[in-house]
Amino acid sequence: MQDNPTQVPLWRQLQGAASLLMAVRDGQSMTAALEDVDAALRPGVQSLGFHALRWLGRAEALRQQLAKRPPPPEADALLCVALALAWNDADAPYTPYVLVDQAVEAAKRSEATTHQASFINGCLRRFLRERDELVAVTQRSPQAVWNHPQWWIDRVRKDHPDSWQEILNANNTRAPLVLRINERKTSQAAYIRALSAINIEASPVGKQGVILASARAVPSLPGFIEGHFSVQDAAAQLAAPLLLEGLNTQSAAGGRPRILDACAAPGGKTAHLLEMVDGDVTALDIDARRCERIEQNLSRLGLQAHIVVGDAARPDTWWDGKLYDAILLDAPCTASGIVRRHPDVRWLRRPTDIAQLAAIQAQLLKTLWPLLKPGGRLVYCTCSVFRAEGDTQIQTFVAHHTDARLMPSPGHLLPQSRAVAPVFPDNLLREHDGFYYALLEKHNA
């Protein structure tokens, strides 16, 4: 525990974390809400906000025990943030009494909550007195135990009956900092040695990944400006190798395969493709601002692609009519596999989102498939653990496209965390987000 890790008063950070929670409850992503937080406050507010969203199910159940009727939204958000931070001594970033004192101070200092300061003080003081009994009562609530909405728990349990508990537990851990080494500039072993030389502990993960023992400011790491690495989860690092290994480049003009990276922003997988092969790569994304991010990321790495602003579902607006040797479709999805990196996702999503996104994924597959050469390969991936966005999606596509052959593929990769390892002992990567991969090869119908 630490009672004063920064010079910014804790009460101000608690106010900021409560504002993040209110934004998420209003349907706004935490990433977007953080942009409205003062830069000096942002690191502390983000840390507290992540913690609160990981344990929001427990916090809301405790608040229901302490106050049968919810207080006004501003006071409720502040109270739930304090409860999420204080309920478990082993994981609390501050001592309980410091949290209570500063939460009450936060209430007093805000016009929206000043009249609720006594109420918040009373609830939190009672919580400190009766913590064990109150926590025991909340154990009856699955949302409190697993810190996910009930529909999400039910869906994961249905899709993965043998491992649903491990998935939910992994979601509640902190994601590590994972890098992908740019092998055009250095190697996995050489970069780990460079980190070791400045006393940064790291280890290999996968073929090109490096996982740091503790998080660091990315721009301060050696080789950042020189483009020696990118930040990319170990599961996401499988996309480019899966698409390229075994690809027949001899059929490509001049031996340079034409590759489409659909839905490419912010460009991590585009960069990985360019690091692995000399090809003509088109990076396509519907968002012009996100395409600027692709260009910036590739520039730092010393790479170049044909960046196109366009809707992958409408090739008539951007396609030049020449078939591709390979297509990477990292389709829009619920992001249910990256909850530990984005703990707000579980609280933002609704059950109906799965079917809506699955329909978009199906349309993208149907639209992009004709753009692929016979003998070409398409990798379909989503950062989701829901089968509707993975196995079910691909089995349906293959059943309706006799020229599509499903090749050996990873399928559903379930989130793996060292914090609860070994979650899935046969997983060689050992540390990664949840993902789905399918490799399709085009044959004559």
Phi, psi and omega in degrees: 000151177218132185264345182209067185284342180224171177276348178285127180304139182299324182299325178291322178294322178295320175300316179296317179296322177295323178293325175297315180298319178297320179297317179296318178296335177272002176096009181263142179290151180295325179300315179293319182295327180296333180295338180271357181271137178307137186303324181292331181271339194304312182301313180292319179296318179298316180298313179292322179295317177301314181298314182297320181287332176293328185243026183294324179301316178293317183297318181293323178293322178292318179299324178296329177285327184276332181212108185297327177255128181295140175287179176306153188307318181296315180291321179297318180297315180296318180296317180293324176298313180298318180293320178298324181281333189257346193291333184237108182305322185294336185243005185284133180281347179220160176292149184304319184290326175295317179299315181297313181301314184284329175294319178294320177298319178299320179295316181296328188274356181247132179299329184286338186237357186303325180282351179257005185299317180294321178298313180297318178300314180297316179298313184289323176295320177295320178302317180297322181288323190242025190305311185299317181293318181293318178297320180299320178297319182289346177297344179283346183261118177302325180295328177285320182291317186257348177057043173221154174301152183301319182297326180292315177303312181299319183292315179296321179295322178290317184286328184224070188299335182269350186218016185297324181293318179297321179298312182293322177296316179298323180299334184268009177263166177276132179283140179278171174272118180241133180248153170247124184281134176277100186289355171282345183245326183201191180231163179304310182295318181295322181289322176298322176295321179296321177292317180299326181296337178246026172063036172253118183281131180208161180216158180286149172217124186068197184278331185229008185264155175226127180249128181273143181293330176216150185293147177224161173292118188303315181298341181274352181285147181297138177084005181295307182298325182283354177078032181284344184203165169231157173274121180199130179299152184299324179292320179294336180287354180276344188298305184297312178300322180297321180288322190269328183291117182093358178290133181278093181280348181293332180282347180282151181296122180068015181076007179254106182293144172271122185234134175251125171255098181278146182055054196277334187298144005272010171105008181298315181284328174301312180299318181297319177301315182291331177290332187265335187214147171274097184220169174267101187255127173257123177256114186248133173207148185282341186259117183297321180293322178289332175294328175296324176296320177302311182298317179297316181294318179294322181299316179298326182274355182074034183237162182217134176227167173272105185266125185234131172271116182186163180268118181301336180279356180228071182301335181298343182267350184216341186281140181272002177090355179266131183292153180261148173282331182208145178227132173251118179247096174268089195283150173304139184207182181288346184064028182291349179268350184243035183295326182292333175274334181227077186294348178284340186304316184297332182269343179273325184289154175236155182305326182289343181296329184297310181295320180297315180289323178299324178294321177295317179299316180297319180294320179296317177300312182297323184283321185276336183303318179294346181276000185260137178294153167301134185088352180280172184232144175233128173257123175256127178217152173218151174268061184225149174257355181282131185293333178299334180260004182229256183308311183297318179301312185286321178298322177294317180297312181297322180296333182257359180228097185291346178268005179257123178246125178281117181269166176308125187218158178296332184069218181279118170263118183271145186304133185237126182232136176296333183296335178234023183289156352278115179291308178233091192302336182275004182274115185289334180289325175073336187209109181189168176280175174280136183210165170227136178227135170224133177252121180248137177243140185266126180235166176295132182294000000 
